[in-house]
């Protein structure tokens, strides 16, 4: 049974920083894709950042240069360092892990990030 638990969300003023963590329990392969997604009220869920085998990363244009995704395979944990936060970053942030063919995909319960003054 694979479970994902996010933490680190909260309220922050514009320009501030937060670090999200997602701990994955259960057995997952080392080549699993791990990523962060977000969903703002009234909007569709969108990809924020993904990290794959070997440490390759991909970011949404809106967060490039401000957010950094990283993973610790020994701890089965993926992080999202968010700097220079903006009000438009306000959303529920979800962690995802997926692998294989057919694709197996698991989601966390989400952690709320609110950026406002």
TAPE-V476353 format. One line per field, one symbol per residue. ss: DSSP state (H for helix, E for strand, - for the rest). Layout:
# TAPE-V476353
ss=???
This chain:
# TAPE-V476353
ss=--EEEEE--EEE-----EEEEEEEE-------EEEEEEE------EEEEEE-HHH-EEE-HHH---EEEEEE----EEEEEE----HHH-EEEEEEEEE----EEEE---EEEEE--
